[in-house]
Amino acid sequence: MSSALIVAGELFVLKLPSKWPSMSALALGAGIENGSIDPVLLTEAALDRVSARDPHGKTFYALLADRALSEAIAAHDRARRGLRRSALDGVPIAWKDNIDAIGGATTNGSKLFQHRTASKDAAVLARVVRAGGVTLGKTALTEFAFSGLGFNPTMGSPRNPFDPDVARAPGGSSAGPADAVARGLTPLAVGTDTAGSVRIPAAWQNLVGFKPGMGTVPLNGIMPLSRSRDTVGPLARNVADAWALWALMSRSSQSQPPAMDLKRLHLLWPMDMEMDLAPAVVDTVQEALALLARQGVTVHQDALPEWNAVQTALDEGVLPTAAEGWAEWGDAIEGSPDAVYDNVRERLRSGRKLNAAAVAGANTKFTALGQKFLSRSAGFDAVVSPTTPGVAPRLSRLETQDGYAYENARALRFTRIANFLGLCAITLPCGMALPAKGSHPMPVGLMLMARAGDEAKLFAMAAALEVHLPKTALPIS
């Protein structure tokens, strides 16, 4: 595939391999570096692919074509002059549509904000753009980023691409970022994670998804759900790509995570893990852990009562994220309640019933649980578990209030532990599981959690483990 471009009066022949949708972000960046790929043609091809394969805007709420092409032309010029700013200079990146980007609206997944225009880039987006990232567009999410399912009937949401016959949830709330990467519409994407919103869609769409510790990356310019627990992280097809993007987001000086000796790696599997687990998911994860054990990884089963204590505390009905979300958006919702999907609206409304004392008491309890969790797991490199207890549910399960509530709580059950206890976490693809006899196999994620501040170490573990985990092709065609 080739074309031509005139920059500053000079004619350049542009190149792009036909297999670019399945190439890693770092491979695309290397092609830009050696001149075999031009970022302008890459960006044009990505914009064309999105327009052709997402014509109804269920994955991309907005393409920022003019901005993307301008950034790609600048990347082309830097590459020609040998002045590339990073390994991802010139590579397209999609952003969840609760992250401000000049050039379009930031909707937060809600019709209430369809005409809200960003006056400046979010701080994290500005960091990535300064390093040469190309801002491709804004992608779908659950309204107000408040659901682990990724289902948004008011603004549109993608269906999970791994089941061509049955409509299944994409995972949320970062549904669009995951779908865009899984289907080869973009090599990289950025989402937010307040209780699992990066990791759940990554797990259900066979991707790597990372949630950092609080305060690692500035949240300025991101429409909040819970200012005490919101984080922002990358979604990618492999750990190396995720790290490359994370390094730009966090301004890390490391080009790659440190090496990790698997024979010295000790993981903790909680014996008292709340058992709302699908047998097929347990089997898939245990098979993956057996593969890792053959490489020298030691997996310990031990008591970790804080795991279930978090679930109990949340199930008691004090959900600080709902209280914070209502404080942010309650007035807007009550101004046009019918514009908001009822399941999201009522979950947020539950926050108005909580007084300050109840929220403060819950947060004090989570702080104490977090200290006990870290103390009890201190002898291990990370706590390991399935990312979610089950695979992506059928969308038909979400048609009733009870079905929606059950599936949403189940999706968030394990991931939210990291947010409420202040940990960092990463999910890796670890195989496929059959939801039922005769169904298509669906992706399963393996989650690692560690103390905040150990982000580089967590990436190092993930990179070492990824090599030995089962590989499944993404639905890119």
N, C-alpha and C positions, 0 to 999 in steps of 0.2 A: 504494500500500500504506500503510495507516495503522492505528493502534491508539491506546490511551490508557494513561497512566501517572499514578499518584498519587505525588507526591514532597512530603514535608513537608505533607501535607494539601491540596495543590493538584493540580488535574486538568490534565493537558497532553495535547494531541493530538499524536501522534507521526507522523512522515512518513518514507517511504523509497521512492525510485524503484525500479521493478521491475528496472531495468538495473544495480542496484548490484553484482552479481557481476563485471561487466566494467569497472566504473569504477576509475580509478586511486586509490591511497591518498590522494594529495593532493586529488583531486576530492571524495572522501568527506569529508576533513577540511574542505574549503571549504564543503561542504554543511552540516556541523555548525556551522561558524562563522556562516553566514548564516541558520541556522534551518530550512533545507529538509530536513535529515536529522537524525534523532535517534539518538544513539549507542546508546541502549537497544534500540530497534527494530532497528538495524543489527546489534547483537550477537546479539539473539534470532534474527534471520534467518540469521546466519552459523552459529549453533549448530544451527538446524533444517536448514540445507542440508548441513552435515557429517553429521548423523544420517541424512538421507535418502540421500545420495550416497556415504557411506562406512560402510555399516551393519556391515561386518565389521572395522572398525578397522585397515585396511591402510595408511591414510594418517595418521590420527590415532590414536595409541595411547591418548590420554586427552583428553577435553574437560573443561576446568575451568569448568564452567557457572556455579557459584555465584560464584566469584571474578570471572569475566568480567562477569557481570551487576552485581555490586557496583561494579566499576571503571567500567562503562558508566553506571551511575546517578550516580556522582560526576562523570563527564565531562559528563553532561547538566546537572547543577547548575552546573558551572563555565561551560559554554557559555551558560546562561541568565543568569548574572551577569556575563558578559563577562570571565571570568577564565581563559580557556583557556591551557594551559601550553605548547603547541607546535602546529604545523600538523597533527600526527598525534594530538592529544588526542581520544580517543574512538574511534580506529580499531583494529579487531581485528588482532592479530599472533599468528602461530603460532611455536612454538619447537621446535627439535630436541630430542629426548628424551635428550640428554646434558647439558642445561642445567637446573639446579635451579629449580623454581618451587614455592613453598609451596602446598599444596592437593592434591598428588598425588605419585606415585612418579617417580623418575628412573631409567629402566631401562637406559640406555646401549645400547638395542637388544638386550638379552640377558635370557633368562629367569632368569639368575642374580640379577638385581636387580629382579625384578618387585615386590618388597615393600620396596624401599629408599625411604624417605620423606625428602623434602627438609626440612631444619630451617629453612632460610632461602633467600631468592631468591639466585640467582647475581648477582654485582655488575652485570653488563651488563644483565640483565633488570630489576633494581631501578632502574637509570638510566632505562630506557625507560618503566617504570611511573610513575616520578616525573614524567615528561614527559607523562603521560596515555595511554600505550599500553594497550590492553585485552588481557589475557593470555587468548587464546582456548583454547589447549590445547597438547599435546605431540605431536610428529609422528615418523614412522618414520625409522629409520636402519639402516645395516648394523651388525651386532654390533660393539661397541667402536669404532665409527666407522672400521673398518679395511678399506675396500674402495672402489674408485671406481665400482662397479657399482650399488650400492643394493639388492642382492638379499638378503633376509633371510627364509629359509624357516622359521626358528624362531619369530619374533615376527610375521611378516607384512610384506609390502612392496607398494607400489603398482606397477602395470605402467605403462609409458610411455603417456600418453593420446593420443599423436599417431598411433599405429597401431591402429585398432580391430579389425584382423583378426589380427595376429600379436603375440603377447606379447613385448615388448621391455623391456630394462632401463631403469629410471627415471633411472639415474645416482646416484652416491653419493659419500660416504656419506649426504649430506643429501637422501635420496630423498623423505621426507615433506614437508619444507618446500617443495621445488620443486613437487611434485604438488599441494599445497594451493593454491599461488599460481596455477599453470597452469590448474587446473580451476575457479578462482573460488570456492574454499572460504574463502579469506582473501585480503585484498589484499597482505599482506606476511608474510614469515617470516624467521627467523634460523637460520643453521646454523653449523657449525664446518668449518674447512678446514685439514687437516694436510698434504695432498699434492694437493689439488684438490677436496675434498669439498663445497665450495659451487659451484665453477665448472663441474664436470662435469655435475651434475644441472641447473644453470641452462642450460648449452649444449644439453643433450639435450631440454630442455623449453621452449626458446625464451624464456628469461628473462635478466635481468641478474643477475649474481652477482659479488660483490666479496670479495677477500681482502686484508686490510690487512697492513702490516708487523708484525713481532713487537713485542709490548709496547704497541701502540697502544690496546688495550682490555683491561681486567683479565680474567683467566680464572678468578678465584675463583668456585667454585660450578659449574664445568664439569668433568664427569668426563673426565680426561685420556686421551689416547692417547700423545702425545709432548710432554712439557712444553717441549721445545726448539723445537718447530715448530707447535704448535697455534695457530690463530687463529680468530676468530669474525667473521662478516660477514653482510650482508643479501642476501636474494633478493627480486626485485621484477619488475614488468612493464615498467618503464622506468627510465632513469637518475635522473630527478628523484625518483621514489619511493625508490629505493635510497639516494640521497644524504640525503633527509629522515630516513630511519631511521638511516643511518650517523651523521648529525650528532648524533642523540640518544645513540647507542651510545658515541660518542667525545667527547661534550660539546663539539662544535665550535660556535663562535659564528656561523659563516657560514650564512645561510639557503639559499644555493645556491652551487655551485662557481663559481670565477671564469670570466669569458668567455675563449674560446679562438679565435684567428684561424686557420682551417684553412690558409690560405696560408702560414703560418709553421710548420706542423707537419711534422716530419720523423720518419718511422717506419723502423725497421730490420727487414727480413725476412732471417733467417739463411740464407745460401746453402747452408750445410752442415747444414741441418736434417735430423735423422734421418728417412729417407724410408719410414716405415711408414704412409704417408698413402694414404687411399682417394682415387682420382682424382676422384670426385664431390665430395668435401670440398674438395680443392685447387681445383677449378673454381669452386665456390661462393664460397670465400674470395677467390680472385683476381678474380672478377666484382665482389665487394663492394669490393675495393681499387681496382679500375678506376673504380667510381662515385665513390669518395672522391678519386681522382686528378683527376677532372674538376672537383672542387670546390677544387682547389689543394693537396691533401695530397701531399707528396713521400714516396714509398716507395722506400727504398734497399735493394738486395740487396748484402750484404757478408758476409765471413767472420765467424763467431762460434763459434770452435771450442769454447768453454766449454759451448755448448749440448749438443753430443754428449758432451763430457767428463763431464758430470753423469750422462748415461745410462750411460756405460761404468762409472763408479764404482759406480753402483747395481747394475748388472748383474753386477758382480764378486761380489756376494753379501753385502756388508756393508750392511745396512739398519738404520740407527740407530733408526728408528721402531719396528721390530719388537722391538729390544732394550728400548727404553723401555716399549713396550706390555706386553711380557712382565713387566718389573719391576713394573708397576702391577697387572696382572690375572692373572699366571701362577698364583698360588696359588688364586685363585677358580676358574679354568678347570680346574686339575688336581683340584680338589675335586669337580667335576661335569662331566667332559669331554664326556659324551654330550649335555649340554644345549646345546652350542655347535656351530654349523654347521661341518662338518669343514674346509671350505676356509679359513674365518677362523681356526679353532683352529690349523691347521697353519702358516699364515702367521705367527701370533703365536709359536708354538712355535719357529720358526726363530730367534727372537731369543734364546732361551736358549743357543744355541750360540756367541753372540758374547761375547768377553771385553771388559773395559773398554779394553784397549789397542787392540783392533780398532775399537771404536766411536769412541774419541778420535782415532785416526788418520784415520778416515773424516771426522769432523767438521772436523778440521784441513784436510783436502783440500778440503772444500766451502767453508770460509772463504776459502781461497786462490783457488778458482775464482770465488767471488762477487766478490772484489776485481778479478780479471782481467775478468770479465763487465762490471762497472760501468765499468772503465777503457776497454774496447773499445767500449762502447755510449754513452760519455759525450757524443758529439756528436749524439745522437738524443734525441727526446722520449720515446720508448718503443720497446720491441721488440714486434713484431706477429707473430702466428702463428695457425693454427687452435687452438681451445681443446683439441680432441681430434683424433687422427688419423683417426677414423672416427665414424660416427653410432651411435646406441644399438643394441647387438647384440641378437639374438634371445635370449630367456631359455633356449631349448633349447641354445644354445651353451655355457651355463654348467653343464650337467648332468654333464660330465666334468671331472675335475681339471685336465687339460691345457687344455681349452677355457676353463675359468674362469681359470686362471693367465694364459693368453694375453690374454684380453679385459680382465682387470683391469690387467695391466701396460700394455697399449695405451691404455686409458682414461686412466691416470695419467701417460703418458709426457711430455707437454708441461707439464701443470699443475704437476707436482711440482718443476719447475725453480725456480719462484718460492719455494717453501717451503725448498728446500735451499740456495738462494743468498740467502735473506733479502730477497726483493723484495715489492712489493705488485702486485696484478694484478686485472684486471676482464675479464669476458666479456660480449659483446654479441651478440644475435641478428643474423645476417647473411644469412639465406636458408635454403633447403631443399635437400636432396640426396636422390637416389634410391639406397637401398641396393642395389637390384637391379631389373631390368626387371619391371614390373608391380606393384611394391611401392608403399606409400604414401611420399611424400616425408617426410623426417625433418629436424628442426632442426639447424643448424650454428652454432657459436659462433666469434666472432672475439675473440681474447685480446690484451690489451695488458699489458705488464709494465714496471714502472719501479722505481727505487730506493725503499727504505723511507723514509718521510718525505714522499714526493711524492703522498700519497693524494688531496689536494684537486686537484692538477694532473691526476692520472689521471682523476678524475671529470670535470674540465673537458674533457679530451680526449674522453672517452666521450660526454658530453652533446652536444658539437659534431658528433661523427661519427654518432651515433644518428639524427639528423635525415635523413641521406642514405642510410641502409642500408635494405635491403628490409624490408617489414613483412609479417608472417604472423599471422593470427588465432589466438588461443589456443583450445583445445577447451572453451570455456565454453558451456553450454546450460542 
